[in-house]
Amino acid sequence: QVQLVESGGGVVQAGESLRLSCKASGYTFDLYAIKWYRQASGKEREFVVRISPYAALIDYADSVKGRFTASRDNRKNEAYLQMDNLVPEDTAVYFCMVDQDGRGTYWGQGTQVTVSS
């Protein structure tokens, strides 16, 4: 079965960096894009970035453009989100997701990122 497992969250101060990982299993990783979303407490889940199967196209939300960098290693079935110059507004649970074009949408369990001022 399809599984996505995020890791790398933590508590940092404003201006610091974190690197999140998303380990995928149960499907052919390089067939599908990976999306990252985040959800702050009391708010709706919001889109962060989409990375295409071979990273040719990467689309960022305006709120993270220039600070976050998405990448993937198809040999390892992993996607990454490098987050630099973090601000308190980045505090949220971060999720990775794969949409298999009608075959199903799968989410990881999320990893908490907390940025203190």
C-alpha positions as CSV (number, residue, x, y, z in Angstrom):
1,Q,0.0,0.0,0.0
2,V,1.0,3.6,-0.5
3,Q,2.8,5.2,2.4
4,L,4.3,8.6,2.9
5,V,6.3,9.3,6.0
6,E,7.5,12.8,6.8
7,S,10.4,13.6,9.1
8,G,12.7,16.5,10.0
9,G,10.4,18.8,11.8
10,G,11.4,20.6,15.0
11,V,11.6,23.8,17.0
12,V,13.8,26.5,15.7
13,Q,14.3,30.3,16.0
14,A,13.3,32.8,13.4
15,G,16.0,33.0,10.7
16,E,17.1,29.4,11.1
17,S,16.6,26.5,8.7
18,L,15.1,23.0,8.6
19,R,15.0,20.2,6.0
20,L,12.0,18.0,5.8
21,S,12.0,14.6,4.2
22,C,9.1,12.6,2.7
23,K,9.9,8.9,2.3
24,A,7.5,7.1,-0.1
25,S,6.7,3.5,-0.6
26,G,4.1,1.2,-2.2
27,Y,4.1,2.8,-5.7
28,T,6.4,3.9,-8.5
29,F,7.8,7.1,-7.1
30,D,9.0,8.7,-10.3
31,L,5.6,8.5,-12.0
32,Y,3.9,11.2,-9.9
33,A,4.5,14.7,-8.5
34,I,4.8,15.3,-4.8
35,K,3.1,18.2,-3.1
36,W,3.8,19.7,0.2
37,Y,1.1,21.3,2.3
38,R,1.0,22.8,5.8
39,Q,-1.6,23.4,8.4
40,A,-1.3,25.9,11.2
41,S,-3.4,25.4,14.3
42,G,-6.9,26.6,13.7
43,K,-6.4,27.2,10.0
44,E,-7.1,25.4,6.8
45,R,-4.4,23.3,5.1
46,E,-2.6,25.3,2.6
47,F,-0.5,24.5,-0.5
48,V,3.3,25.0,-0.2
49,V,5.0,23.5,-3.2
50,R,4.6,21.0,-6.0
51,I,7.5,19.2,-7.6
52,S,7.0,17.3,-10.8
53,P,8.2,13.6,-11.2
54,Y,11.7,14.6,-12.4
55,A,11.8,18.0,-10.8
56,A,11.5,19.8,-14.1
57,L,8.7,21.9,-12.8
58,I,8.5,23.2,-9.2
59,D,5.8,25.6,-8.2
60,Y,5.9,27.4,-4.9
61,A,3.3,29.3,-2.9
62,D,4.1,33.0,-2.9
63,S,4.5,32.9,0.9
64,V,7.5,30.6,0.7
65,K,9.0,31.6,-2.7
66,G,12.7,32.5,-2.3
67,R,13.0,30.8,1.1
68,F,11.9,27.2,0.5
69,T,13.5,24.8,-1.9
70,A,11.9,21.5,-3.0
71,S,13.9,18.6,-4.4
72,R,13.6,14.8,-4.8
73,D,15.8,11.8,-5.1
74,N,14.0,9.2,-7.2
75,R,16.6,6.6,-6.5
76,K,15.8,6.8,-2.8
77,N,12.0,7.4,-3.2
78,E,12.4,10.6,-1.2
79,A,11.3,14.2,-1.5
80,Y,12.7,17.1,0.5
81,L,11.8,20.5,1.5
82,Q,14.6,22.8,2.5
83,M,13.3,25.7,4.5
84,D,15.5,28.7,5.1
85,N,15.0,32.0,6.8
86,L,12.1,30.6,8.7
87,V,9.6,33.0,10.3
88,P,7.0,32.4,13.0
89,E,4.2,32.3,10.4
90,D,5.8,29.1,9.0
91,T,4.8,27.3,12.2
92,A,2.5,24.5,11.1
93,V,2.3,20.7,10.6
94,Y,3.8,19.9,7.2
95,F,2.5,17.2,5.0
96,C,3.6,15.6,1.8
97,M,1.0,14.2,-0.6
98,V,0.8,12.2,-3.8
99,D,-2.2,12.4,-6.1
100,Q,-2.2,9.3,-8.4
101,D,-4.4,10.9,-11.1
102,G,-7.7,9.2,-10.0
103,R,-6.2,6.2,-8.4
104,G,-6.2,7.8,-5.0
105,T,-4.7,10.6,-3.0
106,Y,-2.3,9.8,-0.2
107,W,-1.0,11.9,2.7
108,G,1.7,11.4,5.2
109,Q,1.0,11.8,8.9
110,G,2.8,15.2,9.0
111,T,5.7,16.7,10.9
112,Q,5.5,19.7,13.2
113,V,7.6,22.8,12.5
114,T,7.6,25.4,15.2
115,V,9.4,28.7,14.7
116,S,9.9,31.0,17.7
117,S,10.5,34.7,17.4
